[in-house]
Amino acid sequence: MADSPDSDERRDLSPRTGPERDSTIAKLAAALRRTDEQPRLLLAAKAARELLPGDSGYGDPLSTGGSNPSQALGRRLSALTAERPSLLGEIGLSALQVWESIASQGADRGEREVAILFTDLVDFSDWSLEAGDTVAVDLLREVGAAIEPAVTSHGGVVVKRLGDGLMAAFDDPAGAVAAALDACEGVAAVEAEGGYRPEMRAGVHIGRPRQVGGDYLGTDVNIAARVADAASGGEVLVSDPVREHLDESALKVKKRRFKAKGAPRDLAVFSVQRDG
């Protein structure tokens, strides 16, 4: 039985299949690729990032060094655009730049004060040379288990781990000092092979550091590190701006001599202990 005219029309309207469809898809992909790689569009996209909120350099190792999903995606996009400049890649980085700006609103210098805590272990390097890597790593695990819960329980965030120490950020300076005191007590209870008992020293300073990715940068961070360097084993030192935020009724606060390269000459520093 012959096909009706209606069946012929239906065949004409059916979707393309096989080689013809593959050829169409290939042509479309090639056109999109050419557009994605056009130098003028790439330059325009990069110029537009200068006008958008946030860090127009987003995508470099500093800005994507954190552990947030957006920073992990930023690292991936940055690696892809480094291999092959891409309009879509630039658009993706632009979106992440704006997102990071919204997520970290108020974290840039001049907007919000942040208390920075630095810690490290006294004489750890000399001891680890004799003890060996295996024993040293085991000790660092125990020390980390004593320090990091103290940081998070007082509202702090571990910014980065620095070998035998760490850097943490707090909204509340009193919380940073409480965390440092708790951490010192916790570390004092740790004992390693050979009778080595680690002593933690810590320093806290408050300022307006710039947040870049998951890190904080700037003069105030450097000052906090210098204050920590000046502490003795088991001691917590704080700068005068931090001391002004403390309730000294339950603390012993004693002024310490302090002079360090990279810190203000008139910066007063105090040793802080719990009273009783």
matplotlib code that plots the C-alpha trace (Angstrom):
import matplotlib.pyplot as plt

x = [0.0, 1.5, 2.3, -0.2, 0.9, 0.6, 3.3, 5.7, 5.2, 6.0, 9.2, 10.3, 9.7, 11.6, 14.9, 18.2, 20.2, 23.5, 26.4, 24.3, 23.5, 27.1, 28.3, 25.9, 27.1, 30.7, 30.1, 28.3, 31.1, 33.7, 31.8, 31.5, 35.2, 36.2, 34.0, 35.4, 39.0, 38.5, 41.2, 39.0, 36.3, 38.9, 40.3, 36.9, 36.1, 39.3, 38.7, 35.2, 36.6, 38.2, 34.7, 33.2, 33.2, 35.9, 39.4, 40.0, 43.1, 40.9, 42.3, 45.9, 47.4, 46.8, 43.1, 42.2, 44.4, 41.5, 39.4, 36.0, 34.3, 34.4, 38.2, 38.7, 36.7, 38.7, 41.9, 40.5, 39.3, 42.6, 44.5, 42.3, 42.5, 46.3, 46.5, 44.0, 42.7, 38.9, 36.0, 33.9, 36.8, 37.0, 33.2, 33.5, 36.3, 34.2, 31.3, 33.5, 35.2, 31.8, 30.7, 33.9, 33.3, 29.8, 30.8, 33.7, 32.0, 33.4, 36.7, 38.8, 41.0, 39.1, 35.8, 36.2, 38.7, 40.1, 42.2, 45.1, 46.7, 50.0, 51.4, 54.5, 56.6, 59.8, 62.9, 60.9, 63.2, 66.3, 64.4, 62.9, 66.4, 67.3, 64.0, 63.3, 60.4, 58.1, 58.2, 58.0, 54.9, 53.3, 54.0, 52.5, 49.3, 48.9, 49.8, 47.3, 44.6, 45.3, 45.4, 42.8, 39.8, 40.7, 40.7, 37.3, 35.6, 36.3, 35.0, 38.2, 39.1, 42.4, 43.7, 46.8, 49.1, 52.8, 54.8, 54.8, 52.4, 49.4, 47.7, 44.1, 41.6, 38.9, 36.2, 36.6, 40.0, 39.1, 38.2, 41.6, 43.4, 41.2, 42.0, 45.7, 45.6, 43.6, 46.0, 49.0, 47.5, 46.7, 50.1, 51.8, 50.1, 51.6, 54.8, 56.9, 59.5, 62.7, 60.9, 60.5, 57.6, 56.6, 56.0, 53.8, 54.2, 51.6, 50.9, 47.7, 47.2, 44.1, 43.8, 42.3, 44.2, 43.1, 41.5, 42.6, 41.0, 41.3, 44.3, 44.8, 47.6, 49.0, 50.9, 48.7, 49.4, 53.1, 52.8, 50.9, 53.7, 56.3, 54.4, 54.3, 58.1, 58.8, 56.9, 58.7, 57.6, 54.1, 53.6, 50.8, 51.7, 49.1, 49.4, 47.9, 45.0, 44.1, 44.5, 41.9, 39.3, 40.1, 38.3, 41.4, 39.5, 40.3, 43.7, 47.3, 48.5, 52.1, 53.8, 56.7, 59.7, 59.2, 61.1, 60.9, 61.7, 58.5, 56.4, 55.7, 58.3, 55.7, 53.7, 53.1, 53.0, 51.7, 52.1, 48.7, 48.0, 44.9, 44.6, 44.5]
y = [0.0, 3.4, 6.0, 8.9, 12.5, 13.1, 10.5, 12.2, 15.5, 13.9, 12.4, 15.9, 17.4, 14.7, 15.8, 15.4, 12.4, 10.7, 12.5, 15.6, 16.2, 15.6, 18.1, 20.8, 20.2, 20.4, 23.7, 25.2, 24.1, 25.6, 28.9, 29.0, 28.2, 31.1, 33.5, 32.2, 32.9, 36.3, 38.6, 41.7, 40.0, 38.7, 42.2, 43.6, 41.0, 41.7, 45.4, 44.9, 43.2, 46.5, 48.0, 45.1, 44.9, 42.9, 42.0, 42.4, 40.2, 37.3, 34.0, 34.4, 32.0, 34.5, 35.2, 31.5, 30.1, 29.4, 26.2, 27.6, 26.0, 29.3, 29.5, 25.9, 26.7, 29.8, 27.8, 25.5, 28.3, 30.1, 27.0, 26.5, 30.1, 30.0, 27.0, 28.6, 32.2, 31.9, 34.4, 32.0, 31.6, 35.3, 35.6, 32.8, 34.5, 37.7, 36.0, 34.5, 37.9, 39.5, 36.5, 36.7, 40.5, 39.9, 37.0, 38.9, 42.3, 44.4, 42.3, 44.8, 47.3, 50.2, 48.2, 45.7, 45.1, 41.6, 40.1, 38.1, 35.3, 33.7, 30.7, 28.5, 26.1, 27.1, 25.1, 22.8, 22.9, 21.9, 19.1, 17.7, 17.5, 15.0, 13.3, 12.7, 13.3, 10.5, 11.5, 15.2, 14.7, 12.7, 15.6, 18.1, 16.1, 16.2, 19.9, 20.7, 18.7, 21.0, 24.3, 24.2, 23.3, 26.2, 28.5, 27.4, 27.2, 30.9, 31.9, 31.9, 30.6, 28.9, 30.9, 28.7, 26.3, 27.3, 24.2, 24.1, 27.0, 28.6, 31.9, 32.4, 35.3, 36.4, 39.0, 39.4, 40.2, 38.8, 35.5, 35.5, 35.9, 33.3, 30.9, 31.5, 30.9, 27.7, 26.5, 27.2, 25.1, 22.3, 22.2, 22.2, 18.8, 17.2, 15.1, 13.7, 11.0, 11.7, 13.8, 16.8, 19.0, 21.6, 25.1, 27.3, 31.0, 33.3, 36.9, 38.8, 42.1, 43.8, 45.9, 46.1, 43.6, 43.0, 39.7, 38.1, 34.7, 32.7, 34.7, 38.0, 40.4, 43.7, 45.5, 44.4, 40.8, 41.4, 43.2, 40.2, 37.9, 40.2, 40.2, 36.4, 36.2, 38.3, 35.9, 33.3, 29.7, 29.4, 33.1, 35.1, 38.6, 41.1, 44.6, 47.6, 47.8, 44.3, 44.9, 47.7, 45.1, 42.8, 42.4, 42.5, 41.6, 37.9, 38.4, 39.3, 41.9, 43.0, 45.4, 44.0, 45.6, 45.3, 46.3, 44.6, 45.5, 46.0, 47.0, 50.6, 51.9, 53.2, 50.0, 48.8, 45.0, 43.2, 39.7, 38.1, 35.3, 34.0, 35.2, 32.0]
z = [0.0, -1.0, 1.6, 1.9, 1.3, 5.1, 5.7, 3.2, 5.0, 8.4, 7.0, 5.7, 9.2, 11.1, 12.8, 11.0, 12.0, 11.3, 9.5, 8.7, 12.4, 13.4, 10.9, 12.2, 15.7, 14.7, 12.8, 15.8, 18.2, 15.9, 15.8, 19.6, 19.9, 17.6, 19.6, 22.9, 21.7, 20.0, 21.3, 21.3, 23.3, 25.7, 26.2, 26.7, 29.4, 31.2, 31.1, 32.4, 35.5, 36.5, 36.8, 38.8, 42.6, 44.3, 43.4, 39.7, 40.0, 41.3, 39.9, 41.0, 43.7, 46.5, 45.8, 45.3, 48.1, 50.4, 50.9, 50.0, 46.9, 45.0, 45.6, 44.5, 41.3, 40.8, 40.9, 38.2, 36.0, 36.3, 35.3, 32.3, 31.1, 31.5, 29.2, 26.7, 27.0, 27.1, 27.1, 29.1, 31.5, 32.0, 32.5, 35.1, 37.0, 36.9, 38.5, 41.2, 41.7, 42.5, 44.6, 46.7, 47.1, 48.4, 50.6, 52.2, 52.4, 55.1, 55.3, 53.3, 55.1, 56.7, 57.0, 59.9, 62.6, 62.9, 65.7, 64.4, 66.4, 65.7, 67.5, 67.3, 69.4, 71.2, 70.1, 68.0, 65.0, 67.1, 68.8, 65.5, 64.0, 66.7, 67.0, 63.3, 61.0, 62.2, 65.9, 65.0, 62.9, 65.7, 68.1, 65.7, 65.4, 69.2, 69.3, 66.6, 68.5, 71.5, 69.6, 66.9, 69.1, 71.3, 68.3, 66.9, 70.3, 70.8, 67.4, 65.5, 62.1, 61.3, 58.3, 57.7, 59.4, 59.6, 60.3, 64.1, 64.5, 62.9, 62.1, 63.1, 62.8, 65.2, 65.3, 69.0, 70.4, 73.9, 72.2, 70.5, 73.8, 75.5, 72.7, 73.0, 76.8, 76.4, 73.7, 75.8, 78.6, 76.2, 74.6, 78.0, 78.7, 75.6, 75.9, 73.2, 73.1, 74.9, 77.5, 75.3, 76.4, 73.8, 74.9, 72.8, 72.5, 71.0, 70.0, 69.3, 67.5, 66.1, 63.0, 59.6, 57.4, 53.8, 53.1, 49.9, 49.2, 52.4, 53.7, 55.5, 54.3, 55.4, 58.1, 61.0, 60.2, 60.2, 63.6, 65.0, 63.9, 65.5, 68.8, 68.8, 68.0, 71.1, 73.5, 75.6, 76.0, 77.4, 77.1, 75.4, 74.3, 73.2, 71.7, 73.5, 71.1, 72.1, 75.8, 75.5, 74.7, 77.6, 81.0, 83.2, 86.4, 85.8, 84.2, 85.1, 82.6, 82.7, 80.3, 78.4, 76.7, 73.0, 70.0, 66.6, 63.1, 61.1, 64.2, 65.3, 67.7, 70.1, 70.2, 73.8, 74.4, 77.4, 78.8, 79.7, 82.1, 83.9, 87.5, 89.6]

ax = plt.figure().add_subplot(projection="3d")
ax.plot(x, y, z, "-o")
ax.set_aspect("equal")
plt.show()
